[in-house]
Amino acid sequence: SGTSWSSGGATGSTHTSRRVVHAGGVTVSTGLSGGGTTTVVYSTDEGTSWSTYTPSSGSKDGQDLAYGAGRWVIPRRRTSGGDPADIGIITSTDGTTWSVVNTGIALNNSWLNASYGGGVFLLVGTTNTGAAAVATSATGAANSFSVFTPTGLPSFPSQADRLTFWKGRWLYVTPFSGVIYD
């Protein structure tokens, strides 16, 4: 009912969660380990036990989490000193076996938001100048993205912003300004 809460889950983990989603029989959370590296914490038994995946490629911060068409996608934010050509995503088809996919999208900063709708994944992030950038996947794919500069979105998108697909259109919400973009 949501009226009573207790701590638990990934006990003993230094994982700082940014997002949690349950789909396809798996509960997945993404965020940071104590050392600033992206971690994925997942459970296949309704939270009784948890496992952790830490990608070996760089120390990128997993900012968001999207699930669609039987695939999980986690966009990553470049951390200080990271290679800007290595901004990519972490993807899985089962929520337990993960791989890093370099999207070939060179951004100097971050992919901050991810969502699935209309048969595609959509990522929103920033360039090194603070301009908004959007990447869209090929239909049903999570390893092939095209990037474009959108018109109408604010500069410096935030990880607090949210992206969703609703009634055939994309909505982007910026809670600090109270604006919804479509």
TASULTA-V21971 format. One record per residue. N is the residue number from 1. SS is DSSP state (@ for helix, = for strand, . for the rest). PHI is phi in whole degrees, 0 to 359 (999 if undefined). D_FIRST is the distance of its C-alpha to the first C-alpha in whole Angstrom. Layout:
N,SS,PHI,D_FIRST
N,SS,PHI,D_FIRST
//
This chain:
1,.,999,0
2,.,81,4
3,.,266,6
4,.,230,8
5,.,234,10
6,.,217,13
7,.,280,16
8,.,166,17
9,.,81,18
10,.,282,22
11,.,295,23
12,.,84,27
13,.,275,27
14,.,262,28
15,.,288,26
16,=,257,25
17,=,281,22
18,=,254,23
19,=,198,20
20,=,224,18
21,=,220,18
22,=,247,17
23,=,200,19
24,.,58,22
25,.,79,20
26,=,231,21
27,=,256,19
28,=,233,21
29,=,231,21
30,=,235,24
31,=,173,26
32,=,240,29
33,.,276,30
34,.,300,32
35,.,269,35
36,.,88,34
37,.,265,34
38,=,304,31
39,=,229,29
40,=,239,27
41,=,248,24
42,=,220,23
43,=,224,21
44,.,253,22
45,.,234,20
46,.,59,16
47,.,90,17
48,.,293,19
49,.,225,22
50,.,230,23
51,=,237,27
52,=,236,28
53,=,242,31
54,.,237,33
55,.,294,35
56,.,277,39
57,.,267,40
58,.,73,40
59,.,246,37
60,.,265,35
61,=,270,32
62,=,288,29
63,.,270,28
64,.,210,25
65,.,209,24
66,=,227,25
67,=,228,24
68,=,189,26
69,.,51,29
70,.,74,28
71,=,223,29
72,=,261,27
73,=,224,29
74,=,237,29
75,=,282,31
76,=,240,33
77,=,256,34
78,.,292,38
79,.,262,38
80,.,309,41
81,.,85,44
82,.,287,43
83,.,282,45
84,@,296,44
85,@,279,45
86,@,256,42
87,.,285,39
88,=,212,37
89,=,230,34
90,=,248,33
91,=,223,32
92,=,207,30
93,.,259,30
94,.,235,28
95,.,81,26
96,.,238,28
97,.,251,32
98,.,240,32
99,=,215,35
100,=,272,37
101,=,242,38
102,=,279,41
103,.,284,40
104,.,75,44
105,.,264,42
106,.,272,44
107,.,242,42
108,.,277,43
109,.,242,39
110,=,212,36
111,=,257,34
112,=,252,31
113,=,230,28
114,=,218,28
115,=,204,26
116,=,234,27
117,=,184,28
118,.,59,31
119,.,86,32
120,=,225,33
121,=,269,31
122,=,234,32
123,=,244,32
124,=,237,33
125,=,206,35
126,=,232,38
127,.,270,41
128,.,293,44
129,.,264,45
130,.,91,41
131,.,290,41
132,=,290,38
133,=,226,39
134,=,233,37
135,=,237,37
136,=,238,36
137,=,277,36
138,.,295,39
139,.,306,37
140,.,73,35
141,.,253,36
142,.,228,35
143,.,232,38
144,.,221,40
145,=,237,39
146,=,245,41
147,=,250,41
148,=,213,42
149,.,266,42
150,.,283,40
151,.,259,41
152,.,95,39
153,.,277,37
154,.,288,37
155,.,290,39
156,.,52,37
157,.,305,33
158,.,244,31
159,.,291,28
160,.,279,26
161,.,294,27
162,=,229,25
163,=,233,26
164,=,208,25
165,=,250,26
166,=,218,26
167,.,50,28
168,.,81,31
169,=,216,31
170,=,274,30
171,=,238,28
172,=,233,29
173,=,249,27
174,=,248,28
175,.,295,26
176,.,286,29
177,.,255,31
178,.,72,29
179,=,251,30
180,=,248,29
181,=,257,32
182,.,220,32
//
